């Protein structure tokens, strides 16, 4: 998975943002994974150390065979896990980098199923959404509010910046010079290249006079 080294690869290319961003870091990562579907009834019985009769309440609860609304939500130290038993799909959402998310989902499967001989395991993983937060070096320039890509509503804090990169940053502006008036959030990141492109465009909108610094 290319995103395993997202943080390292991004850090290596972020030197050019000196003078425009004081800080940028990953806060959350969403990971989708599918576990091996073979022999799932057997794995379920081994995991719970008991056999389940067909059409019992326990079976409906665990396998989601009657309704897709019977799912699991598990809060752990490695994030919140949503388990959809019928389709053998899982979602991990929580703090940390993509590498943290991958380690977390494998740790979850290992801890829960290590005692079985036919353990389920994540055989396909994707990371569709990485969220980052940051702080601008300076308050936004006046041209920011008149830019056609910037949308603001008095009902919600911050200004949304509609970009064609697949991400819509949210900038919290203020006339003051404190950090609260310079913070921003970027959801919808899915690759280092797309993240750099998003930050490039955001920098040109918040601070049109910015020029990329030469990375050593």
Secondary structure as UniProt FT lines:
FT   HELIX           2..5
FT   HELIX           6..13
FT   HELIX           14..17
FT   TURN            18..20
FT   STRAND          21..35
FT   TURN            38..39
FT   HELIX           40..48
FT   TURN            54..55
FT   HELIX           57..63
FT   TURN            68..69
FT   STRAND          72..76
FT   TURN            77..78
FT   STRAND          79..84
FT   TURN            85..88
FT   STRAND          89..95
FT   HELIX           98..113
FT   TURN            114..115
FT   STRAND          122..136
FT   HELIX           143..146
FT   TURN            148..149
FT   STRAND          150..152
FT   TURN            154..155
FT   STRAND          159..162
FT   TURN            164..165
FT   STRAND          168..171
FT   HELIX           179..181
FT   STRAND          183..189
FT   HELIX           192..206
FT   TURN            208..209
//
